[in-house]
Amino acid sequence: FFKLCRAREEITRLNVEVRHLCTTIHDEECHMLTVIQKLQVLDLHLGCELQRQHRSRAAINAMHCYRLNRIESLTGFSGV
């Protein structure tokens, strides 16, 4: 009985965490693109290097977002 109660509590926490993670990924993406754009004017080499690193990170984040979207589409997901 108690394990079932803890499992329900964990589902509630995960519903919130999935939304938080999606928001964090989105906000970081917007911030990185802004910084890269500014750096390409101020320091081209640093801007290009940051853009190169951002591409690989963005690809990984895209996989995470795909999986998070699949979680959000589950029937038990409430987002609250």
Biopython code that builds the backbone (N, CA, C, O; Angstrom):
import numpy as np
from Bio.PDB.StructureBuilder import StructureBuilder

atoms = [
    (1, "PHE", "N", (0.818, -1.198, 0.000)),
    (1, "PHE", "CA", (0.000, 0.000, 0.000)),
    (1, "PHE", "C", (0.865, 1.268, 0.000)),
    (1, "PHE", "O", (0.623, 2.198, -0.770)),
    (2, "PHE", "N", (1.879, 1.286, 0.880)),
    (2, "PHE", "CA", (2.724, 2.478, 0.984)),
    (2, "PHE", "C", (3.559, 2.689, -0.275)),
    (2, "PHE", "O", (3.806, 3.823, -0.685)),
    (3, "LYS", "N", (3.987, 1.589, -0.879)),
    (3, "LYS", "CA", (4.750, 1.711, -2.126)),
    (3, "LYS", "C", (3.885, 2.325, -3.220)),
    (3, "LYS", "O", (4.368, 3.126, -4.021)),
    (4, "LEU", "N", (2.630, 1.957, -3.255)),
    (4, "LEU", "CA", (1.710, 2.519, -4.236)),
    (4, "LEU", "C", (1.496, 4.011, -3.988)),
    (4, "LEU", "O", (1.433, 4.797, -4.933)),
    (5, "CYS", "N", (1.388, 4.393, -2.737)),
    (5, "CYS", "CA", (1.249, 5.822, -2.399)),
    (5, "CYS", "C", (2.483, 6.598, -2.822)),
    (5, "CYS", "O", (2.360, 7.676, -3.403)),
    (6, "ARG", "N", (3.679, 6.069, -2.539)),
    (6, "ARG", "CA", (4.921, 6.746, -2.924)),
    (6, "ARG", "C", (5.047, 6.818, -4.447)),
    (6, "ARG", "O", (5.551, 7.807, -4.979)),
    (7, "ALA", "N", (4.595, 5.787, -5.145)),
    (7, "ALA", "CA", (4.652, 5.795, -6.611)),
    (7, "ALA", "C", (3.759, 6.894, -7.172)),
    (7, "ALA", "O", (4.141, 7.572, -8.125)),
    (8, "ARG", "N", (2.592, 7.075, -6.603)),
    (8, "ARG", "CA", (1.696, 8.148, -7.061)),
    (8, "ARG", "C", (2.303, 9.523, -6.797)),
    (8, "ARG", "O", (2.196, 10.428, -7.624)),
    (9, "GLU", "N", (2.937, 9.668, -5.643)),
    (9, "GLU", "CA", (3.613, 10.934, -5.334)),
    (9, "GLU", "C", (4.739, 11.203, -6.328)),
    (9, "GLU", "O", (4.928, 12.335, -6.772)),
    (10, "GLU", "N", (5.477, 10.164, -6.670)),
    (10, "GLU", "CA", (6.583, 10.315, -7.622)),
    (10, "GLU", "C", (6.066, 10.704, -9.004)),
    (10, "GLU", "O", (6.686, 11.521, -9.685)),
    (11, "ILE", "N", (4.950, 10.137, -9.422)),
    (11, "ILE", "CA", (4.355, 10.504, -10.715)),
    (11, "ILE", "C", (3.993, 11.982, -10.716)),
    (11, "ILE", "O", (4.221, 12.677, -11.706)),
    (12, "THR", "N", (3.434, 12.462, -9.622)),
    (12, "THR", "CA", (3.098, 13.886, -9.519)),
    (12, "THR", "C", (4.346, 14.746, -9.637)),
    (12, "THR", "O", (4.346, 15.745, -10.357)),
    (13, "ARG", "N", (5.415, 14.364, -8.932)),
    (13, "ARG", "CA", (6.671, 15.124, -9.012)),
    (13, "ARG", "C", (7.246, 15.093, -10.420)),
    (13, "ARG", "O", (7.732, 16.109, -10.916)),
    (14, "LEU", "N", (7.193, 13.937, -11.064)),
    (14, "LEU", "CA", (7.744, 13.820, -12.415)),
    (14, "LEU", "C", (6.942, 14.628, -13.425)),
    (14, "LEU", "O", (7.512, 15.174, -14.369)),
    (15, "ASN", "N", (5.636, 14.710, -13.240)),
    (15, "ASN", "CA", (4.822, 15.550, -14.126)),
    (15, "ASN", "C", (5.324, 16.988, -14.106)),
    (15, "ASN", "O", (5.409, 17.639, -15.148)),
    (16, "VAL", "N", (5.654, 17.475, -12.922)),
    (16, "VAL", "CA", (6.166, 18.843, -12.788)),
    (16, "VAL", "C", (7.572, 18.947, -13.370)),
    (16, "VAL", "O", (7.873, 19.896, -14.094)),
    (17, "GLU", "N", (8.433, 17.982, -13.063)),
    (17, "GLU", "CA", (9.825, 18.025, -13.517)),
    (17, "GLU", "C", (9.948, 17.970, -15.038)),
    (17, "GLU", "O", (10.834, 18.607, -15.608)),
    (18, "VAL", "N", (9.080, 17.224, -15.694)),
    (18, "VAL", "CA", (9.117, 17.160, -17.161)),
    (18, "VAL", "C", (8.883, 18.547, -17.737)),
    (18, "VAL", "O", (9.595, 18.969, -18.648)),
    (19, "ARG", "N", (7.898, 19.254, -17.218)),
    (19, "ARG", "CA", (7.625, 20.617, -17.689)),
    (19, "ARG", "C", (8.789, 21.553, -17.392)),
    (19, "ARG", "O", (9.163, 22.368, -18.235)),
    (20, "HIS", "N", (9.364, 21.440, -16.197)),
    (20, "HIS", "CA", (10.498, 22.292, -15.830)),
    (20, "HIS", "C", (11.677, 22.057, -16.763)),
    (20, "HIS", "O", (12.326, 23.007, -17.201)),
    (21, "LEU", "N", (11.952, 20.800, -17.066)),
    (21, "LEU", "CA", (13.076, 20.477, -17.942)),
    (21, "LEU", "C", (12.847, 21.019, -19.347)),
    (21, "LEU", "O", (13.771, 21.560, -19.955)),
    (22, "CYS", "N", (11.642, 20.884, -19.868)),
    (22, "CYS", "CA", (11.329, 21.436, -21.198)),
    (22, "CYS", "C", (11.542, 22.947, -21.220)),
    (22, "CYS", "O", (12.119, 23.485, -22.165)),
    (23, "THR", "N", (11.080, 23.616, -20.191)),
    (23, "THR", "CA", (11.232, 25.071, -20.110)),
    (23, "THR", "C", (12.699, 25.462, -20.016)),
    (23, "THR", "O", (13.131, 26.413, -20.667)),
    (24, "THR", "N", (13.460, 24.742, -19.219)),
    (24, "THR", "CA", (14.886, 25.033, -19.067)),
    (24, "THR", "C", (15.631, 24.853, -20.378)),
    (24, "THR", "O", (16.464, 25.685, -20.737)),
    (25, "ILE", "N", (15.342, 23.785, -21.089)),
    (25, "ILE", "CA", (15.993, 23.544, -22.379)),
    (25, "ILE", "C", (15.657, 24.667, -23.352)),
    (25, "ILE", "O", (16.539, 25.169, -24.048)),
    (26, "HIS", "N", (14.405, 25.059, -23.403)),
    (26, "HIS", "CA", (13.986, 26.127, -24.308)),
    (26, "HIS", "C", (14.662, 27.452, -23.961)),
    (26, "HIS", "O", (15.170, 28.145, -24.841)),
    (27, "ASP", "N", (14.663, 27.797, -22.675)),
    (27, "ASP", "CA", (15.276, 29.057, -22.240)),
    (27, "ASP", "C", (16.774, 29.076, -22.522)),
    (27, "ASP", "O", (17.318, 30.092, -22.954)),
    (28, "GLU", "N", (17.437, 27.950, -22.276)),
    (28, "GLU", "CA", (18.874, 27.867, -22.545)),
    (28, "GLU", "C", (19.156, 28.032, -24.036)),
    (28, "GLU", "O", (20.113, 28.701, -24.425)),
    (29, "GLU", "N", (18.325, 27.424, -24.854)),
    (29, "GLU", "CA", (18.488, 27.531, -26.314)),
    (29, "GLU", "C", (18.384, 28.989, -26.759)),
    (29, "GLU", "O", (19.212, 29.466, -27.535)),
    (30, "CYS", "N", (17.385, 29.679, -26.275)),
    (30, "CYS", "CA", (17.214, 31.094, -26.633)),
    (30, "CYS", "C", (18.399, 31.929, -26.173)),
    (30, "CYS", "O", (18.886, 32.785, -26.911)),
    (31, "HIS", "N", (18.859, 31.681, -24.961)),
    (31, "HIS", "CA", (19.990, 32.436, -24.418)),
    (31, "HIS", "C", (21.265, 32.163, -25.224)),
    (31, "HIS", "O", (22.004, 33.091, -25.557)),
    (32, "MET", "N", (21.515, 30.902, -25.530)),
    (32, "MET", "CA", (22.727, 30.551, -26.282)),
    (32, "MET", "C", (22.729, 31.204, -27.657)),
    (32, "MET", "O", (23.758, 31.717, -28.096)),
    (33, "LEU", "N", (21.604, 31.191, -28.331)),
    (33, "LEU", "CA", (21.541, 31.799, -29.660)),
    (33, "LEU", "C", (21.797, 33.300, -29.593)),
    (33, "LEU", "O", (22.441, 33.861, -30.479)),
    (34, "THR", "N", (21.297, 33.945, -28.555)),
    (34, "THR", "CA", (21.543, 35.376, -28.376)),
    (34, "THR", "C", (23.022, 35.649, -28.121)),
    (34, "THR", "O", (23.601, 36.564, -28.706)),
    (35, "VAL", "N", (23.627, 34.855, -27.250)),
    (35, "VAL", "CA", (25.046, 35.026, -26.931)),
    (35, "VAL", "C", (25.906, 34.764, -28.162)),
    (35, "VAL", "O", (26.849, 35.509, -28.428)),
    (36, "ILE", "N", (25.593, 33.724, -28.908)),
    (36, "ILE", "CA", (26.360, 33.408, -30.117)),
    (36, "ILE", "C", (26.271, 34.557, -31.108)),
    (36, "ILE", "O", (27.275, 34.958, -31.697)),
    (37, "GLN", "N", (25.085, 35.077, -31.287)),
    (37, "GLN", "CA", (24.893, 36.188, -32.223)),
    (37, "GLN", "C", (25.726, 37.405, -31.813)),
    (37, "GLN", "O", (26.348, 38.042, -32.663)),
    (38, "LYS", "N", (25.742, 37.728, -30.534)),
    (38, "LYS", "CA", (26.535, 38.862, -30.054)),
    (38, "LYS", "C", (28.028, 38.600, -30.197)),
    (38, "LYS", "O", (28.789, 39.491, -30.576)),
    (39, "LEU", "N", (28.447, 37.366, -29.891)),
    (39, "LEU", "CA", (29.868, 37.045, -29.967)),
    (39, "LEU", "C", (30.390, 37.058, -31.399)),
    (39, "LEU", "O", (31.555, 37.383, -31.626)),
    (40, "GLN", "N", (29.562, 36.715, -32.348)),
    (40, "GLN", "CA", (30.025, 36.711, -33.733)),
    (40, "GLN", "C", (30.336, 38.120, -34.219)),
    (40, "GLN", "O", (31.045, 38.296, -35.210)),
    (41, "VAL", "N", (29.816, 39.109, -33.533)),
    (41, "VAL", "CA", (30.149, 40.502, -33.847)),
    (41, "VAL", "C", (31.395, 40.930, -33.075)),
    (41, "VAL", "O", (32.283, 41.577, -33.630)),
    (42, "LEU", "N", (31.458, 40.565, -31.784)),
    (42, "LEU", "CA", (32.544, 41.020, -30.919)),
    (42, "LEU", "C", (33.822, 40.193, -31.060)),
    (42, "LEU", "O", (34.921, 40.748, -31.084)),
    (43, "ASP", "N", (33.684, 38.883, -31.154)),
    (43, "ASP", "CA", (34.838, 37.976, -31.231)),
    (43, "ASP", "C", (34.448, 36.797, -32.117)),
    (43, "ASP", "O", (33.888, 35.808, -31.644)),
    (44, "LEU", "N", (34.747, 36.915, -33.388)),
    (44, "LEU", "CA", (34.290, 35.937, -34.380)),
    (44, "LEU", "C", (34.746, 34.520, -34.048)),
    (44, "LEU", "O", (33.959, 33.579, -34.155)),
    (45, "HIS", "N", (36.000, 34.356, -33.648)),
    (45, "HIS", "CA", (36.519, 33.014, -33.364)),
    (45, "HIS", "C", (35.798, 32.370, -32.179)),
    (45, "HIS", "O", (35.430, 31.197, -32.229)),
    (46, "LEU", "N", (35.605, 33.134, -31.135)),
    (46, "LEU", "CA", (34.892, 32.613, -29.973)),
    (46, "LEU", "C", (33.436, 32.319, -30.325)),
    (46, "LEU", "O", (32.885, 31.307, -29.893)),
    (47, "GLY", "N", (32.821, 33.186, -31.096)),
    (47, "GLY", "CA", (31.443, 32.966, -31.524)),
    (47, "GLY", "C", (31.291, 31.701, -32.351)),
    (47, "GLY", "O", (30.335, 30.946, -32.173)),
    (48, "CYS", "N", (32.239, 31.469, -33.259)),
    (48, "CYS", "CA", (32.196, 30.259, -34.096)),
    (48, "CYS", "C", (32.404, 29.001, -33.263)),
    (48, "CYS", "O", (31.749, 27.985, -33.493)),
    (49, "GLU", "N", (33.312, 29.066, -32.300)),
    (49, "GLU", "CA", (33.551, 27.906, -31.431)),
    (49, "GLU", "C", (32.325, 27.603, -30.581)),
    (49, "GLU", "O", (31.943, 26.443, -30.429)),
    (50, "LEU", "N", (31.720, 28.627, -30.036)),
    (50, "LEU", "CA", (30.516, 28.426, -29.236)),
    (50, "LEU", "C", (29.379, 27.868, -30.097)),
    (50, "LEU", "O", (28.603, 27.029, -29.640)),
    (51, "GLN", "N", (29.288, 28.330, -31.319)),
    (51, "GLN", "CA", (28.260, 27.820, -32.227)),
    (51, "GLN", "C", (28.499, 26.344, -32.544)),
    (51, "GLN", "O", (27.548, 25.568, -32.634)),
    (52, "ARG", "N", (29.763, 25.953, -32.712)),
    (52, "ARG", "CA", (30.092, 24.551, -32.980)),
    (52, "ARG", "C", (29.680, 23.676, -31.796)),
    (52, "ARG", "O", (29.076, 22.619, -31.978)),
    (53, "GLN", "N", (30.007, 24.120, -30.596)),
    (53, "GLN", "CA", (29.633, 23.358, -29.405)),
    (53, "GLN", "C", (28.115, 23.333, -29.218)),
    (53, "GLN", "O", (27.547, 22.334, -28.775)),
    (54, "HIS", "N", (27.482, 24.428, -29.557)),
    (54, "HIS", "CA", (26.028, 24.517, -29.405)),
    (54, "HIS", "C", (25.315, 23.530, -30.330)),
    (54, "HIS", "O", (24.288, 22.965, -29.956)),
    (55, "ARG", "N", (25.849, 23.322, -31.525)),
    (55, "ARG", "CA", (25.206, 22.389, -32.465)),
    (55, "ARG", "C", (25.094, 20.989, -31.879)),
    (55, "ARG", "O", (24.042, 20.356, -31.971)),
    (56, "SER", "N", (26.183, 20.500, -31.273)),
    (56, "SER", "CA", (26.127, 19.150, -30.708)),
    (56, "SER", "C", (25.200, 19.105, -29.491)),
    (56, "SER", "O", (24.465, 18.136, -29.300)),
    (57, "ARG", "N", (25.238, 20.143, -28.682)),
    (57, "ARG", "CA", (24.343, 20.196, -27.522)),
    (57, "ARG", "C", (22.882, 20.287, -27.968)),
    (57, "ARG", "O", (22.010, 19.665, -27.362)),
    (58, "ALA", "N", (22.616, 21.052, -29.014)),
    (58, "ALA", "CA", (21.249, 21.195, -29.522)),
    (58, "ALA", "C", (20.723, 19.864, -30.053)),
    (58, "ALA", "O", (19.539, 19.559, -29.911)),
    (59, "ALA", "N", (21.604, 19.074, -30.665)),
    (59, "ALA", "CA", (21.184, 17.762, -31.166)),
    (59, "ALA", "C", (20.789, 16.846, -30.009)),
    (59, "ALA", "O", (19.795, 16.124, -30.095)),
    (60, "ILE", "N", (21.557, 16.877, -28.945)),
    (60, "ILE", "CA", (21.234, 16.072, -27.762)),
    (60, "ILE", "C", (19.940, 16.572, -27.124)),
    (60, "ILE", "O", (19.083, 15.777, -26.739)),
    (61, "ASN", "N", (19.804, 17.889, -27.015)),
    (61, "ASN", "CA", (18.576, 18.454, -26.444)),
    (61, "ASN", "C", (17.355, 18.100, -27.285)),
    (61, "ASN", "O", (16.266, 17.907, -26.745)),
    (62, "ALA", "N", (17.528, 18.012, -28.597)),
    (62, "ALA", "CA", (16.411, 17.632, -29.473)),
    (62, "ALA", "C", (15.941, 16.215, -29.148)),
    (62, "ALA", "O", (14.741, 15.940, -29.138)),
    (63, "MET", "N", (16.893, 15.318, -28.884)),
    (63, "MET", "CA", (16.507, 13.955, -28.493)),
    (63, "MET", "C", (15.764, 13.969, -27.161)),
    (63, "MET", "O", (14.753, 13.286, -26.995)),
    (64, "HIS", "N", (16.272, 14.751, -26.219)),
    (64, "HIS", "CA", (15.597, 14.840, -24.918)),
    (64, "HIS", "C", (14.187, 15.409, -25.080)),
    (64, "HIS", "O", (13.237, 14.896, -24.488)),
    (65, "CYS", "N", (14.053, 16.451, -25.869)),
    (65, "CYS", "CA", (12.731, 17.060, -26.081)),
    (65, "CYS", "C", (11.771, 16.090, -26.751)),
    (65, "CYS", "O", (10.586, 16.057, -26.419)),
    (66, "TYR", "N", (12.276, 15.301, -27.692)),
    (66, "TYR", "CA", (11.437, 14.296, -28.349)),
    (66, "TYR", "C", (10.881, 13.325, -27.307)),
    (66, "TYR", "O", (9.689, 13.018, -27.303)),
    (67, "ARG", "N", (11.754, 12.852, -26.431)),
    (67, "ARG", "CA", (11.316, 11.901, -25.405)),
    (67, "ARG", "C", (10.384, 12.562, -24.387)),
    (67, "ARG", "O", (9.407, 11.959, -23.941)),
    (68, "LEU", "N", (10.695, 13.799, -24.029)),
    (68, "LEU", "CA", (9.821, 14.507, -23.090)),
    (68, "LEU", "C", (8.441, 14.748, -23.698)),
    (68, "LEU", "O", (7.432, 14.662, -22.998)),
    (69, "ASN", "N", (8.393, 15.047, -24.989)),
    (69, "ASN", "CA", (7.097, 15.218, -25.662)),
    (69, "ASN", "C", (6.313, 13.915, -25.677)),
    (69, "ASN", "O", (5.089, 13.922, -25.547)),
    (70, "ARG", "N", (7.014, 12.798, -25.836)),
    (70, "ARG", "CA", (6.326, 11.504, -25.794)),
    (70, "ARG", "C", (5.769, 11.242, -24.399)),
    (70, "ARG", "O", (4.676, 10.695, -24.255)),
    (71, "ILE", "N", (6.520, 11.632, -23.376)),
    (71, "ILE", "CA", (6.021, 11.481, -22.000)),
    (71, "ILE", "C", (4.779, 12.341, -21.803)),
    (71, "ILE", "O", (3.801, 11.901, -21.199)),
    (72, "GLU", "N", (4.821, 13.570, -22.316)),
    (72, "GLU", "CA", (3.672, 14.469, -22.165)),
    (72, "GLU", "C", (2.431, 13.940, -22.873)),
    (72, "GLU", "O", (1.311, 14.278, -22.490)),
    (73, "SER", "N", (2.614, 13.119, -23.897)),
    (73, "SER", "CA", (1.462, 12.592, -24.633)),
    (73, "SER", "C", (0.855, 11.351, -23.969)),
    (73, "SER", "O", (-0.177, 10.856, -24.424)),
    (74, "LEU", "N", (1.474, 10.848, -22.912)),
    (74, "LEU", "CA", (0.922, 9.694, -22.205)),
    (74, "LEU", "C", (-0.382, 10.081, -21.510)),
    (74, "LEU", "O", (-0.558, 11.226, -21.095)),
    (75, "THR", "N", (-1.281, 9.126, -21.392)),
    (75, "THR", "CA", (-2.600, 9.415, -20.825)),
    (75, "THR", "C", (-2.531, 9.859, -19.372)),
    (75, "THR", "O", (-3.363, 10.661, -18.946)),
    (76, "GLY", "N", (-1.583, 9.375, -18.606)),
    (76, "GLY", "CA", (-1.503, 9.737, -17.194)),
    (76, "GLY", "C", (-0.791, 11.044, -16.919)),
    (76, "GLY", "O", (-0.721, 11.479, -15.769)),
    (77, "PHE", "N", (-0.260, 11.680, -17.955)),
    (77, "PHE", "CA", (0.498, 12.916, -17.746)),
    (77, "PHE", "C", (-0.458, 14.074, -17.535)),
    (77, "PHE", "O", (-1.369, 14.298, -18.332)),
    (78, "SER", "N", (-0.239, 14.813, -16.447)),
    (78, "SER", "CA", (-1.110, 15.953, -16.159)),
    (78, "SER", "C", (-0.383, 17.282, -16.309)),
    (78, "SER", "O", (-1.013, 18.304, -16.581)),
    (79, "GLY", "N", (0.942, 17.279, -16.133)),
    (79, "GLY", "CA", (1.705, 18.514, -16.233)),
    (79, "GLY", "C", (1.581, 19.394, -15.009)),
    (79, "GLY", "O", (2.084, 20.517, -14.991)),
    (80, "VAL", "N", (0.915, 18.889, -13.987)),
    (80, "VAL", "CA", (0.706, 19.670, -12.759)),
    (80, "VAL", "C", (1.446, 19.017, -11.618)),
    (80, "VAL", "O", (1.404, 19.512, -10.492)),
]
sb = StructureBuilder()
sb.init_structure("model")
sb.init_model(0)
sb.init_chain("A")
sb.init_seg("    ")
for serial, (resi, resn, name, xyz) in enumerate(atoms, 1):
    if name == "N":
        sb.init_residue(resn, " ", resi, " ")
    sb.init_atom(name, np.array(xyz, "f"), 0.0, 1.0, " ", f" {name:<3s}", serial, name[0])
structure = sb.get_structure()
